[in-house]
Amino acid sequence: MEQHKLTIDMNDATIDQLRDHHFALFGLHAIATSASGAPTIWLSAHYLERHMEIAWTETYSMFTTRHTAHAPSTKVVATHNYPAPLGSVLTVSGNDGAGIVTPGGPAGHMEIDNTGRTELGAGMCIHDAHGMYQPMGVFDLIDVDLFQPVPKVAFFFSPIPHMAGEIATRSLGPGVLLDYQMTNNGSLSVEYDIHNGWACDNRPYARPIAANEPLSPLLLIRSSALQALAMQRQRITTSAR
């Protein structure tokens, strides 16, 4: 369970503008997967300060939900949520997404097996800054799918009242993508200015995100290796039934 922290420094004019126009901070977490899906808002912070610190713990769970279209602004609500360490397998047998968690999955991954006949939505959750499990995305669960958290997060300030679990296919405004693989202590810092945006210069861990930029290419990593591993796991689970 790694502790991650983000520090955002802003000048007085910026913080006044953000507060006056009721901005909030929103975050989305990257994930590698064998499934098709859409990213969701994972973190929100409504109390803004000039020197702002956001911290969270990389604590995970697997969830299932009813199958739904990946339409922007759709709120994803988990029907079942199962806290578990990486390397766990969720075997879903009920048509409502209920299942049993066991060890034995690929190291560093979460595996969700759908042994029923109903197509479902599923994915991984992670603790937000309040210690609540929130989804990193929602994905189509047909047979066997694999998920792996990726230590990259996107942050945006927005005046629109978004909420955790909401599908976001495009950026919520000018944002920043932060790579926590480039820190030894789990802590990163960045400056934000209402006129100039996020200060990414001379910060190799920070990449600017343009307004209205598609988020799936940044946050959902679908590798052929992971899809091949999912097919292999599917053959194993099918032969074991």
N, C-alpha and C positions, 0 to 999 in steps of 0.2 A: 504494500500500500504506500505508494510514493506521494509525498506532499508537494504540490505545485503552487506557486504564487506568482501573481502579476501585480506590478506596481505601475500606476499611471500617474504622471505628474502633469498638471495643467495650470495655466496662469489664471489670475482673478477674472479677467474678461471672459475667458472660456467657460469657467465654472458658473459664472453668473448667467451667461447665455444658455447653457445647458439646463440649469435649474429653472430659469424663467420660462423656457419653452417645454418643460416637462420631459426632458430626455432621460433615457435609461440606458444602461450598458447590457448588451446581450452577447452571449458566447455560443459557439458551436464547436464540437469536438470531432476530429478526424477519426476514421475507422477504415480498416481493410476488411473486405468481405468477398465471399463468393456469390452473393445474391444481388439482385437488382433492387434499388430502393431510392430513398430520398433523405437528405439530411434534415435534422430537426434542431430547433433551439434547445440548448441544454442548460444554460445558465443565464440568470438575469440579476441585475443589481440596480436598485432604484434610488439608493442613498448615495449621492455623488459628493466627493470631496476633492479639494485641490491636490492633495497627496492621497491617492486612492489605492487601497490594497485589496486584492481579491485572492482568496486561497481556497483550494479544494484538495481532496484526497482521491487518488486513482483507485477507488473501490468500486467493484463492478457487480452487475447482476445480468441475468437474461430475462427477457420478457416476451410474452405473446399477446396478441390482440386480434380483433376481427380483421379480416382482409378488407382493405380499403384502397381507393385510388390515391395516388401520391400527388394530390392537388395542393398547390400553395395555400398556406394559412390553415390547412386542416389540422385539428388538434388530435394528436395521438394519445390515446388513453390505454394503458396496459390493463389487460384483463387478468393476467397472472404475472407476477414478478418474483424471480428466484435469485437472491443473492448467492454468489458462488465465486470461488477463486478461478483464475485462468487455468485451463486444462480440464475444465468440467464439461460434462455432456448433459444437456436437457433433452430427455426423451418425451415427446408430446404424444399422448394417445387419445386424449379427449377432444371432441369436436370444438370445445370452447377454448382449447389451448392449454388445458391443464396437463402437467407432466411430472416427471421425477428427475432429480439431478443426481448424477453419479460422477465419480472421477473416471479418468481413462481417455480423455480427449487429447488432441495434439497439444504439445507444450506451447504455452504462450497464447493459446487461442480459446475461444468458446465455441462449442458445437451444439447446434440445435437440430434434432432429428424429428421430423414429422411422420409418425407411423400411422396416423389416421387418414381419413379420406377427404378432409376439409382443408382447403387452402386458407392459410392464416397469414397475418402479419407478425413479424418478430424482429428481435434485435438485441443490442446490449444497452444497458443503462450505466451511468456513472454518477457518483455523488456530485452534487453541485456545491456552491459555496455555503449552503445551509445544511449540508449533510443529507439531502434528499436525493433519492435515485431518480434520474431524468434520462430519457432516451437520447442516444447519439444519432439515431436515424431510425427509419422504419423500412423493413425489407420484406419481400415476398418469400414466404416459407412454403416450399412445395415438398421437397424431400429432405435432404441434408444440407445445411448451410453452416459455414464457418465465419467467425468474426474475430478480429484482432484489433485492439485499441492502438491508435497511432498518436504519438505525443506531439500533435500539432493542433492548435486551436485558433479559431477566427473570432475577433471581437469587433463589435459595432456599437456606436451610439445612435439611438433612434428615438424620435418623439412618439412613434406609433406604439400603441400598447400591445406589444407582442407578449407571448407567454411561453413557458417551458413546454416542450412537447409539440410545438407548432412546426409544421413543415415549412422550410424556407429553401426554395430552389434558387433564389438569387439574393445577392447581398442586400442587407438592410440599409445600405448607405456606404460611403467610403469607410473601409475597414482595414484591419491588419491581420495577417496570418503569422502566428508565432510558432517557432520550432523549438520545442522543449528538449529535443535530442542534443541541442547545442549548449546546454547548461549542465554544470556538474552538481549544482545544489538545488535544482528544481525551481529556481527563481529567475524571472526576467523582468525588465523594466522598459518602458517606452513613454514618450511624451506625446501629448495630444493638444492641438491648437484648433480652435473653432474655424479659423480662416485657412490654415495651412495643412490641417489634417494630422495624420499619424507621422511621427518623425522616425522614418525607417533608414535614413542615411547613416552609414557607418555602424549599422546594426545587422550583422549577417543573419541573425535569427529572425528578422522581421521582414515581411514582404507585404507591400501595400495591396489592398483589394479595391478595385474600382466600384463605383456605385452601379448597381444593377448587374454586376458580374455574376455568371453562373457559379453556384457553389459546389455542385456535385464533382466537377473535375478537381477541385481543391481538397475536398473533405472525404469523398468516397473513393477508395482505392480498390479497384477490381483487377487483381492480378491473375494471369493465366495459371500460375503455380498454385494459387489458393483454390481456384476452380477445379484444377486437376486433383488436388488433395481432397476436396469435398466429394468428387466422384469416387475416389478411392474409398473414402469413409462410407459412402453410400453402399458400395458393393459389400463392404465388411458387415455393415448393419443389416443389410438385406439377407445375406447368407446366414446370419446368426438368428434370424427370426424363425 
